[in-house]
């Protein structure tokens, strides 16, 4: 891989693992558990790092003990790896050793006594309704990239609450004839139906006309969203597109593709939509994952109250 490619934002080289058991575990995740490719690659990176750690200390990763894992976590902490990333590495290791235990490769799980690091509770970046409307209009006014595609991409992602992986894997065959919705495959291979707003439908219709002129006859793709060369758009490509419009937006917020999904969910909750309906629309397996948006809603209401109420900012006892 070239230095340029290695340094490009969003590029994550596929790391080899010098451990047959780890490779077998990753294959099990893909073929049996139906885990998404992005999650499998995240596990690969974590396991590869742990295997290298063990090799440097003469430890057999398959026979590692709790102190070995504690040392690995301490190393990550010393390297100033973010707690959320350390916890993900722990999750990867827990899954690996649970798999070994289940299939008789070990009689114990060395992760049993390990606890996750505390992580600061942060609210996701949310664009409020007016901000989202302005952001969605940027492709038509900024004069950069591919306006028709970018408008359709932003509105489809927002109006359907799509994950970035779901957006890039959307196929033309999954679209409804009137562009009112589509079938997507979410995490864990779970299929669900999503809906597109009238504005998104209009943008998709305009984009599809232009898309047809850019598809390569010798290598056609069935993916809905394509790059300017006619190939299927990638996850890093979508991140790059959103980043360009975020720069032009003038909004003092950290806007990423997932911000559109967060905004979708928050706007539904703010409008009084039942949290279980939001769960279904988002494709969350657990209701607790969806319930965080009720906290986002409360925080949003606090901000509106503090800004609008004449006495909200005054110290107690001075009203």
C-alpha positions in Angstrom: 0.0 0.0 0.0 1.3 3.5 -0.9 2.0 6.0 1.8 -0.7 8.2 0.3 -3.3 5.5 0.6 -2.2 4.6 4.1 -2.6 8.1 5.3 -5.9 8.8 3.6 -8.7 9.4 6.2 -11.0 6.4 6.5 -8.5 3.9 5.0 -7.8 1.0 7.3 -5.4 -1.7 5.9 -6.5 -5.3 6.4 -4.2 -6.6 9.1 -2.9 -10.2 8.9 -3.1 -12.4 12.0 -0.4 -14.9 12.6 -2.8 -17.1 14.5 -4.9 -19.8 12.8 -7.4 -19.9 15.7 -8.1 -16.2 15.4 -8.6 -16.5 11.6 -11.0 -19.3 12.2 -12.9 -17.3 14.7 -13.2 -14.4 12.3 -14.4 -16.8 9.6 -17.0 -18.1 12.1 -18.2 -14.5 12.7 -18.7 -13.9 9.0 -20.2 -17.2 7.9 -22.1 -18.4 10.9 -23.0 -15.3 12.9 -23.5 -13.1 9.9 -21.5 -10.2 11.5 -21.0 -7.2 9.2 -17.7 -6.9 7.3 -16.9 -3.6 9.1 -17.3 -5.3 12.5 -15.2 -8.3 11.5 -12.4 -6.0 10.4 -12.6 -4.1 13.7 -12.2 -7.4 15.5 -9.4 -8.4 13.1 -7.5 -5.2 14.0 -7.9 -5.8 17.8 -7.0 -9.5 17.6 -4.0 -8.8 15.4 -2.7 -6.2 17.9 -3.1 -8.7 20.8 -1.4 -11.5 18.9 1.6 -9.3 18.2 1.7 -8.2 21.8 1.8 -11.9 22.9 4.4 -12.8 20.3 6.7 -10.0 21.5 6.5 -11.5 25.0 6.8 -15.1 24.1 3.2 -15.8 25.0 0.8 -18.2 23.1 -2.3 -16.0 22.5 -4.5 -19.1 22.6 -3.2 -20.0 26.1 -3.0 -16.4 27.5 -4.0 -15.8 31.1 -5.8 -12.9 32.8 -2.5 -11.2 33.7 -1.5 -11.3 30.1 -4.7 -9.6 29.0 -4.4 -7.0 31.8 -0.9 -6.2 30.6 -2.2 -5.7 27.0 -4.9 -3.4 28.2 -2.4 -1.5 30.3 -0.2 -1.1 27.2 -3.2 0.3 25.2 -3.9 2.8 28.1 -0.2 3.8 28.1 -0.4 4.5 24.4 -3.3 6.9 25.2 -5.8 4.8 23.2 -9.3 6.2 23.9 -11.3 4.2 26.5 -14.0 3.4 24.0 -11.4 1.8 21.7 -9.9 -0.1 24.6 -13.3 -1.4 25.5 -13.9 -2.5 21.9 -10.6 -4.4 22.1 -11.9 -6.1 25.3 -15.1 -7.0 23.5 -13.1 -8.6 20.7 -11.0 -10.6 23.1 -14.1 -11.7 25.1 -15.7 -13.0 22.0 -12.6 -14.8 20.9 -12.2 -16.7 24.2 -15.9 -17.4 24.5 -15.7 -19.0 21.1 -12.7 -21.1 22.2 -14.5 -22.1 25.4 -17.7 -23.1 23.5 -15.9 -25.3 21.1 -13.7 -27.0 23.7 -10.4 -25.2 22.9 -10.2 -23.9 26.4 -11.8 -24.8 29.7 -11.7 -21.2 31.0 -12.2 -17.6 29.9 -9.3 -15.4 30.9 -11.5 -12.3 30.3 -13.8 -13.2 33.1 -12.4 -10.8 35.7 -11.7 -7.9 33.3 -13.9 -4.8 33.4 -14.5 -2.1 30.9 -12.9 1.3 31.3 -15.1 4.1 32.3 -16.0 6.3 29.4 -17.4 9.8 29.5 -21.0 10.0 28.6 -21.2 12.1 25.4 -24.2 13.1 23.4 -24.1 12.5 19.7 -23.8 15.5 17.3 -27.3 16.3 16.3 -28.5 18.8 13.6 -31.8 20.4 14.7 -34.6 20.6 12.2 -33.6 24.0 10.8 -29.9 23.0 10.6 -30.7 19.7 8.9 -32.8 21.5 6.3 -29.9 23.9 5.6 -27.4 21.1 5.4 -29.6 19.2 3.0 -29.7 22.2 0.7 -25.9 22.6 0.5 -25.3 20.3 -2.6 -27.5 22.5 -4.7 -25.8 25.8 -3.6 -22.2 24.9 -2.8 -21.2 24.0 -6.4 -18.9 21.2 -5.4 -18.7 17.4 -6.1 -21.8 15.9 -7.6 -24.9 17.9 -6.5 -27.6 15.5 -7.6 -26.0 12.5 -6.1 -25.0 14.3 -2.9 -28.4 15.7 -2.3 -30.0 12.3 -2.8 -27.4 10.7 -0.6 -27.9 13.2 2.3 -31.7 13.1 2.1 -31.8 9.3 1.8 -29.5 8.8 4.8 -31.4 11.3 7.0 -35.0 10.5 6.0 -34.5 6.7 6.5 -32.1 6.9 9.4 -29.5 4.7 7.6 -26.2 3.6 8.9 -23.3 4.4 6.6 -22.8 0.7 5.8 -26.5 0.4 4.9 -26.3 3.4 2.6 -23.3 2.1 0.6 -24.8 -1.4 0.3 -28.2 -0.2 -1.0 -29.1 -1.8 -4.3 -31.3 -0.6 -7.0 -33.2 -3.9 -6.7 -34.1 -3.1 -3.1 -35.8 0.2 -4.1 -39.6 0.5 -4.3 -40.9 1.5 -7.7 -42.1 4.9 -6.5 -38.9 5.4 -4.5 -40.9 5.6 -1.3 -38.7 3.2 0.5 -36.3 0.3 0.3 -35.3 -2.9 1.9 -31.9 -2.8 3.7 -29.7 -5.3 5.5 -28.6 -4.0 8.8 -26.3 -5.3 11.6 -26.4 -9.1 12.1 -27.9 -9.6 8.7 -31.3 -8.3 9.9 -33.5 -7.0 7.1 -35.8 -4.1 7.5 -37.9 -1.7 5.4 -37.1 2.0 5.5 -39.0 5.0 4.2 -37.9 8.0 2.1 -39.4 11.4 2.5 -41.1 13.2 -0.5 -38.0 15.4 -0.7 -35.7 12.4 -0.7 -37.8 10.7 -3.4 -37.6 13.8 -5.7 -33.8 14.0 -5.2 -33.4 10.2 -5.9 -35.4 10.5 -9.1 -33.2 13.4 -10.3 -30.0 11.5 -9.3 -31.0 8.2 -11.0 -31.2 10.0 -14.4 -27.7 11.3 -14.0 -26.5 8.0 -12.5 -27.4 6.1 -15.7 -25.1 8.3 -17.8 -22.1 7.5 -15.6 -22.5 3.7 -15.2 -19.7 1.9 -17.1 -21.2 -0.5 -19.6 -18.3 -3.0 -19.2 -18.6 -3.0 -15.4 -22.1 -2.1 -14.3 -22.9 -2.1 -10.6 -26.3 -2.6 -9.0 -25.4 -0.4 -6.0 -27.6 2.7 -5.8 -24.9 5.2 -5.0 -21.8 5.4 -7.2 -18.7 7.5 -7.3 -17.8 9.8 -10.2 -16.0 7.1 -12.0 -19.1 4.9 -12.1 -18.1 2.4 -9.4 -19.9 1.7 -6.2 -19.3 4.3 -3.5 -17.3 3.3 -0.5 -17.7 4.0 3.2 -14.6 6.3 3.2 -16.0 8.0 0.1 -19.3 8.9 1.9 -17.3 10.1 4.9 -15.3 12.4 2.6 -18.4 13.7 0.9 -20.1 14.6 4.2 -16.9 16.2 5.5 -16.7 18.5 2.5 -20.2 19.8 3.1 -19.6 20.0 6.8 -16.8 22.4 6.0 -19.1 24.5 3.9 -22.0 24.5 6.3 -20.8 27.1 8.8 -22.3 25.0 11.6 -20.1 24.8 14.6 -20.7 21.1 15.1 -18.7 18.0 14.4 -20.8 16.6 11.5 -20.3 13.0 10.4 -22.5 10.6 8.4 -23.8 9.1 11.7 -24.9 12.6 12.7 -27.7 12.3 10.1 -28.9 9.0 11.6 -28.7 10.6 15.1 -30.7 13.6 13.8 -33.4 11.4 12.3 -33.9 9.5 15.6 -33.8 12.6 17.7 -36.4 14.4 15.5 -38.7 11.5 15.7 -38.5 11.4 19.5 -38.9 15.1 19.8 -42.1 14.8 17.7 -43.6 12.3 20.1 -42.9 9.1 18.2 -43.0 6.0 20.4 -39.5 4.8 21.2 -40.3 1.3 20.1 -41.3 2.5 16.7 -38.0 4.4 16.5 -36.2 1.2 17.5 -37.9 -0.6 14.6 -37.0 2.2 12.1 -33.4 2.3 13.2 -33.0 -1.5 13.2 -31.8 -1.7 16.8 -31.8 -5.2 18.3 -32.0 -3.7 21.8 -34.5 -1.0 23.1 -31.8 0.3 25.5 -29.7 1.4 22.4 -32.7 3.4 21.2 -33.5 4.9 24.6 -30.4 7.1 24.5 -32.2 9.3 22.1 -34.7 10.2 24.8 -31.7 11.6 26.7 -30.6 13.6 23.6 -34.2 15.0 23.4 -34.1 16.1 27.1 -30.7 17.8 26.6 -32.1 19.5 23.6 -35.1 20.8 25.5 -32.8 22.0 28.3 -30.8 24.1 25.7 -34.0 25.5 24.2 -35.3 26.3 27.7 -32.0 28.0 28.8 -32.0 30.1 25.7 -35.6 31.1 25.7 -36.7 31.4 29.3 -36.1 34.9 30.7 -35.0 33.6 34.1 -33.3 30.3 33.1 -29.8 31.7 33.3 -30.2 33.5 36.6 -28.7 32.3 39.9 -31.1 30.8 42.4 -32.6 33.2 44.8 -32.1 36.2 42.5 -35.4 36.1 40.6 
